[in-house]
């Protein structure tokens, strides 16, 4: 139609010729482009028993085991040629089993002091790939533990702490998903690897392919926390918890900025891609999950709640938030070159905010309650961007100072009966716009970062709950 100019885009509705209408009808695809299913089979076993008497009560033992089998299956129905410039969905048939056994002991040494110790062993099988009849990834197993203590010297004071280890296996798609087209790079780049045929002209965007990585290892972690909770009266309570988490073999990805800045080091992340529309083949960037190295995060979670009762209702105020002290990670491909994203758009294409807080006030008068919520997120240093200085007519590289973002929400709740509850609410009551950000985007959401600020502005919603 386009090549022989038989389609007239300015014709009135129904004004195309019968021959063109036939071509339009035959160019449409009817039906599903793929079929996919996820199946989970599992079994759990639990048992508990009192062991012996202690100063604060009976010591208890809990043991258990669990088994899980996940099965992901996808079958493409539409082919590349069925739809213009279309990439058919990848076919996969992946299955993986895992099991774990654990034991936990609760020991109330005294009325005020309670200790808990837990031990767990996990075994995760390699993935069975039914498409190519082989296993992918590696079988992994790990023992982890946790020790915690709880001390309450008075009714108004509670001290608590814990220390433990953890393990997290990568998902089956992180390991075994075939390469699929995932759009384009957010930024424009010169050719990463000089080649007579695969380089696009000038500085431009390149295709991105996403897929799995058979060499992924499970993440392992160590963490501790210490905290205090105070309740000097029934009308006031507050808490403070310091937590610290270190992760080895953290699963993440190499950003496009890193890969294009050093294509020699990250040569394995470049491959070729043939455009379905033109048949031309160019370089493409592979966005794969990798074990980037180590992460170290530390912060303080805090909260306070007060209640005041009137003759006609109750007013409750709650404030809570997180104050980050550390957000460090090693540069991908290294184990000792540390950087961070604390209040700074880092090489991981994200920001860790030092302060996130929320303040809410609820007036409950029985069947009707009204809540105002104030949300706060501090400002940060934006991603590096190249802009045109029109005053001196040259390009400059800058980093914006993105200001803090605050919104006000409201929700009203009316209880018609024990079974029926209605809710009416407004998000972003003052219709605040997201702060300006110049971070690169491969889509149409530019000028702001949708991960940290909702671009929809003021939104009203109605909800209803029915219990039976």
Secondary structure, DSSP 8 states (H G I E B T S, - for coil): -TTTT---TTS-TT-S-HHHHHHHHHH---S-SEEEEEEEEEEEEEEEEEEEEETTEEEEEEEEEEEEEEEEEEEE-S-GGGSTT------EEEEEEEEEEEEEEEE--SSSEEEEEEEEEEEE--EEETTTTEEES--EEEEEEEEEEEEEEETTEEEEEEEEEEEE---HHHHH---EEEEE-SS-B--SS--TTT--SSSB--EEEEE--TT---EEEEEEEEEEEEEEETTEEEEEEEEEEEEEEEEEE--HHHHHHTTTTTGGGEEEEE-TTT--EEEEEEEEEEEEEEEEEEEEEEEEEEEEE-SS-EEEEEEEEEEEEEEEEE-TT-SS-EEE-BTB--TTS--B-SEEEEEEEEEE-SSEEEEEEEEEE--EEEEEEEEEETTTTEEEEEEEEE--EEEEEEEEEEE-SSSEEEEEEEESTT-----------SSS--SS-TTTS-TT-SEEEEEEEE--
